[in-house]
Amino acid sequence: MQTGIARRLGCEVPIFAFSHCRDVVVEVTKAGGFGVLGASTFAPEHLEQELRWIDAHVGGKPYGVDIIIPAAYDREAEAMAAPETLIPAQHRGFMERLLAAEGVPELPEDERARVRREIVAGRGAMTPDGARRLLDVTLRHPQVTLVVSALGAPPPDVVARLKERGIMVGALCGKASHAIRQKAAGVEMIVAQGTEAGGHTGDIATMVLVPQVVEACPDIPVLAAGGISRGSQVAAALALGAEGVWTGTIWLGTRESELTPFEKDAVFAARAEDAVRRRARTGKTVRMIRSKLSEAWEQPGAPPYLPTPLQGILYNEMHARVVRAGRRDLYSFPVGQSVASVNEETSVREVMLRLQTEYLAAMDRMTRLAGAE
């Protein structure tokens, strides 16, 4: 499994783990993979704390950071210190009425104030200006050797700053045409993310997308993403021309995950068909667990989606109430269709070992098939 991208970034196996949890990033990296911290929901000061902790616990190994630099967003909200004030009364009232009808209590005042501060500070980073503030923090940590843009090609000034520091620039794409634009923008690694993936995702399946991107950008390393939870899928990704895999959902059920026991139980209960694409969480299509909260925005009479970052600020405030109330029927979290394979708590090291063992078994099967008369 020693591919070109693994050698360049200094990891033993090309298994990339995207996670919002610093513990997952550290444990994957220590186990030979490459951890990537999803930073876009952090305020800059929070990100600084997380990166310092990773630096101190990752054993000197390199790791990555993922940020979101959206092309479409609310420019007025980006410029405001309190963007939540731009959320229309119609939208806030819609969510308030829904939770009231379901009997979900409001948060205590001190908890509500804390949640609002954290959500506004984090979701406010999901603009170009907010992403640059996160980049400023990231550049203070020399163990970060990869920065990935989660929504398209990063702007020229961001690419230039990263390359000046010797940091590899990556980007996620859902179409071959996106990959071509990213290559032209100076991106050095492309994550071909199929529709099976959790979070912001497009329409094309991983098995179809990966060879298209590899063919469109033959001189750039490509990682396969979307629905990958087994070592045999890692082997398939390499067979399609990818140099590694980008994974996310499989880490949610680990002991190191940031999810609470209540949230993990909801993930364990979810089936592949429960991972649906909805815009309720951020205003953009996100594959997430189907719930009453996600489906309410699909019904006639629901208000139109708000632009980034306003939809995320509104949704996540209400989501915090759902979690505190322990309402699984209303709970939703970004997951890919591989959630069906996440049905009990394990550890990061166990997942890493299983992926590699299954990979070797798959390669052994293929070797035997190739040698059969």
N, C-alpha and C positions, 0 to 999 in steps of 0.2 A: 504493500500500500504506500510505499515511498514514492510519491509523485513529485512533479516539479514544484507545485505550490507548497507541498509539505516541506521540501528541502529549503525553499526560499524563506519561508516563515519560521522554520526551525521547530516544527512539531513532528512527532514520530509517525502519526497516522493522520490522513487528511479528513478527519471528522471535525467539522466546525459546529460549535454549539452556541446558538443565540439564546440569551437569557437575560431577563431583567434582574436576576439574582446574582450577587457577587460570589456567593458560595458555589453555585453551579459553574461559573466561569473559572474559578480557581481549581475546583476538583477535576473538571474536564481537562484543563491544561496540564495539571499535575499527572493525569492518567495518560498523557501522550497526545491528546487532541489539541484543539485550538479554541479557547473560550472567547466569546464576543459579547460584551456587555451592551444590552439595549439601553441607551442613555436618554432617549428622547422624552421620557416622562419625568426626568430629574431636573430640579433646579440646579444652576451651576454650583452652588455651595454644597449641595447634596452629592453631586457627581464627584466633586473633589474629595469628599469623605470616602466614597465608594472606591475610587481609583487608588487612593492612599492605602486602603485596606487590602485591595487586590495586590498592589505592589509588595506589601509586606508579607503576603501569604502564598504567593504563587511560585516561590522558590527561584526567583530570578528569570523565569521563563517569560517569553513575550505573549501578548494577548491583544485582542481587538476591541474596538468601540463602534457601535452602530448608532447613527443619528438620522433624523428625518429632516429633509430640506424640501418642503412642498413647493411645487410651482404655482399651485392655486391655493390662496389663503386669504383671510380677511386682513387687509393692510391696516385698517383702522385699529383692529384689535391688537395687531403687532406693536403699534405705537403707544398703546395705552398701558398705564401701570395697573389698571383694574379692568381687564377685558371682559370679565364676567358681567359688567354693567351693560354690555352691548347685547346680551341675550334677551330677545323679545319676551314680553310678558306672556304672549301666546304659547311659546315653547316651554317656558318654565311652568306655566299653568297646566299644560298638557301632562307633563311628567308628575307634577304634584297631585293632580286629580287621579292619575293612574295608581300611584302608590297609596294614596288615601283610600281608594276603592278596594285595594287589596289588603288594607289593614296594616301597612308597613309604617311604623312610627317614625317620627322625625328624630334626627340625632340630637342628643343633649347639646346645649348651646356651646360648651367648650369644645366638644368633639366636632361639631359642625364648623366652628371657626378654624380648627386645625385642619380639617379635611379640605375646606375651601382654600386655605393658604397653600397647602401642598398641591392640590389639583391645579390651581391657577399658576403656581410657580412652575409645575411640571408641564402641563399642557401648553402653557405660554411659550415653551421652548420649541414647539412644533411649528415654527415659522423660520424663514431664512435668518432673521436677526437672532432669534433664540438659538438656532443651531450653531451660529458662529460663536455665541457665548459659550456653548458647550465645547466647541472646538478649541477655544482659548484654554479651557481647563485641560482638555485632553493633551494638548501639546506640551503641558508641563510634566508629562509622565513618559519618560523615554522607553519604558517597557511596552508601550502601545506601538505596535508595528503595522497595524492595519486599521483603517477607518473606512467604514462602509456607509454609503448613502442608501437609505431604505426606500426612497421614493424618487427614482430617476437619477439622472446624471447630476453630480454636484456642480455648483457654479465654478467658473474658471479661477476665481481668486482662492477658492477653497482647495481646488486641485493643486494650484501652484504652491500654496502654503504647506500642504502635506508632502509634496514631492521634494520641496526644499529641505525638509526634515528627514527624508529617507523613509517616509511612511507610505506603505502601499495603499492605493486608492481603489476601493471596491464599490460596486453598486448592484442593486437587485433589479431584475427586469422580468416582465411577463410576456414579452414578445421579442422576436428576433430584431424587429425594427428598432425597439428600444435599445437593444444591445449595440447595434450599429451606431446610434447616437451617443451612447455612453463611451464607446471606443473613441469616437471623434473628439469627445470632451476630455480625453486623457485618462479614462478609467483603466486600471491595470488588471483587474480581476472582476469577473461577472458572475453573479449568482442567478442562475436561471430558475426562477421560482414558479412552479406549476400551480394551477388553481387548487390543488389538494392542500396547499400550505395554510397554516394559520396566519392571522393578521391580514394586512393589506395584500391583496392578491388579485390576479387577473382571471382570464377565462380558459387558458390553454393548459392542458394536462402536462405533467412533468415528462412523461415518456415521449410526448410529441415535441415539447419545447426544447429539451436539452440538446438533441442533435441539431435542431434548427439554429440554436445559438452557437454551438460549436462550429457549425459550417459557416455561419455568418462572420464569426470572429476566430479564425483558426489559430491566430498568433497570440491569443489572450487566454489564460487559464479560466476555465468555467467550473463552477460548483453546481451540483444538482440540488434542488430544494423542492419540498412539497410531498408530504405523505411518506417520508422515509423514516422507518422505525425498525428495520431489520437489516442484518448484514448482507443478505442476498440482494437487497435493494442497493446497498453500497456497491456490490459487485456489478449490478446492472448499470448503475450510474457511470462507473468507470468504463464499462463496455460501450456505453453511448458516447464516450469521448470526454466526459467530465474528468477533472483531476481530483475531485473530492466531493463531499456532501455537506450541505448546510442543514442543520436540524434544529428544531425548537420544541415542538409539542412533547417529545419523548422525555424531556427533562422536568416537566411539570409535576410528575408523580414521584419524583425523588425526594428523599428526606431533606436534601439541601434546597429544594425549591422554596420560593417565596410565598407559595400559597398556604393558606391556613388549612387545618384539617377539614373544615366545612367545605372549602373550595376544592380540595383534593377529592373529596367524596363525590362532588358534582362532576369532576373530570372523569373519575373512575366509572361513573354511571353512564357517561355519554357514549353514544354509538357513532359510527362513521357518518351516518345520515343526519345526526344531530349537529354536525359542523356545517353551518350554513353561511352564505355570504350576505351580509347585511350592512347598511350604512349607519345604523343607529349609534355606534360607538364613537366614530370620528367624523362622520359626514362622507367618508370614502368607503368603498367596499372592503369589509373586513370579514374573514371567515371566523366565526365565533359560535359558541354553544347556543342553540336555539332555546329561547325562553319566552315567557309572556312579555318581558321587557323588550326584547329584540323584535318580537312580532308586532307589538303595539304600533311601531312606526311604519309597519307595512299596511296597516288597515286604512280604509277610507276615512277621511276626516283628520288624519294625522297631519301635523304641520310639516312644511318642507324642511329638508335637512339644512342645518347651518354650516357655513364654511369652517374650515380649520382656522383657529383652534376652538371655536365656540361650541361646536357640537360635542367635542370631547370634554370640555369643562362642564357642560350641563349633564351629560350622561354619567360621568364618573362621580359626580356629587350624589346622584340618585343611586348609583351602583353601590356606593359606600353604605347607604341605608339598607339595601338589600342584603349585603354581607352581614351587617350587624344584626339584622333580624333573622338570619339563617334561612332565607327563603329560596330553596333550590329551584322552585318553579319560575322564579324571576331572575335567577342568577345566570349571567352569561360572561364568558371569558374567551379571548382569542385562542382558538385551537385549530389544528389541521385535521384532516380526515383520519390521520394515524392515531387520533385519540382513542379509537377502538382498541388499540394495543396497549393503552395505558390504563390498567385496571387494578393495580395494587401498588402499594408503596415499595420502592426499592431504593438503591443508592446510585449516585453518578458512576462510581467505579463498576458496579454490577452492570449497568447499561453499557458502558464502554467495553467491558469484557465480553458481554453477549454479542454486541455488534461485530467485534473482531472474530469471535468464534464462529458466528454464523457466516461471516464473510469467507473464512477459510473453508468451511464446509461447502459453500456454494462454489468456490473456485475448484475444490476437489471434484465436485460433481461435473463441472464443465470440462475439467482435464480428462476425466474418464470418458465423457461423451466424445471429446475430440479424438481420443485414442481408439474408440470403438470402431470395429470394421462393419 
